Amino acid sequence: MKKNQFWKGMLLGAIAGGAISLFDKDTREIMKDNVQKSAKNVYKIVRHPGETAAKIKSTIEQVSEDFSYIAEKVDEFRELTPQVTEIIKETKDTFTKSDDSEGLEDLLEDKVPND
């Protein structure tokens, strides 16, 4: 029975690539800073889970409110679109009729002899 070694190879390749990238001093410093920030955040979450839960709840509520607002505006836009379309058609018709009548008057003036 053959085993699929793809994921194992991917994991080992990622580890090797990460280790090789750490030969660069700037990369090591950046990684050190990122690990320290992440550790502080994890420590804060573990020490104050209620505060973190409150922030998550607040964020979810804000996203929900934002989504509701966007949905409301989309509904308003859907209701408004036919009205705007009708106004545009009426305006176009008005200008088209105006242009046609002016064109007709010009034709009549050209055809009617001046006395």
N, C-alpha and C positions, 0 to 999 in steps of 0.2 A: 504494500500500500504506500503510495507516494504522499508526502506531506507538502502542503503549500508553504513555502518558505518566504513568500513575498512580504508579509507583514513583519516577520521577524527581521528580514533584511532591511526593511524600511526603518524600523526602530533602531537597529544597530547603525545604519547609515546616518540617521539623524543625530544619534549620540556622538558618533565619530565626527560629524560635521560641526556640531556644537563645541566639542573639545578642541578641534583644530582652530575654530574661530577665536577661541580664548587665548591663542598665542599673541594676538594683537592687544597691546596695553589699553588702548581706548575702549575696545570692546569689553575687556575685563572690568574696567571702571564703570561703564554703563550698566553692565550686568549686575555688578555689585550694588549699585544704586537701586536698580529695579528690584533686586531680591530684598534689599532692606526695606524699601517702600511696601512691597507686597507683604513682608513679614509683619510690619507695623499694622497694616490694614487687617490682616488675619488676626493678630493679637487683639486689636480693638474690637473686632466682630465677636471674638470668643469671650472677651471680658464684658462686653455690653451688647448682648444679643437683642435686648428689647429696643435699644436705640436704633440698631440696624434694621430690625423689623419695622419700626416706625418709619424710617426713611424709605424702605422698600414700599410700604403701604402708601406713603405720601406720593411717591413717584408713580405708582400704579394708578392712584386716584387722579393725578394730574394728567397722565397719558389718557385715561378714560375720558376726562373732561375735554381734553384737546380733540380726541377722536369724535366725541359727541358734537362739538362745535363744528368740526370739519364736515361731519355728516349732515348737520343742519344747513350749512352753507351750500353743500352739494344739492340738497333738496330745494333750497331757494333758487339756485341756479337753474335746476331742471324746470321749475315753475316759471321762471323769468324768461327762459330761452324762447319758448313759442311766442311770447308777447314781443320780444325784441325782433324775432324773425318776421312777425307780422308788420311791425313798424317799418322795418327795412324794406319789405316788399312794397308797402304802401308808398314809401318815399321814392323807391325806384320807379314805381308805376307813375307817380306824380311827375317826376322829372322826365320820364320817357314820353308821357303824354305831352308835356310842355315842349319837349324837343321836337316831337312829331308835328305839333300844331305850328310851331315856328317854321319848320321845314315846309309844311303845306302852304303857309302864308308866303314864304319866299318863292315857292313854285308858282303860286297864283300871280304874284307880282311880275314874275318873268314872263308869264303867258298872256296876261291881260295887257293890251296895248294902252299906253299912256296917251291921253287926249291932249 
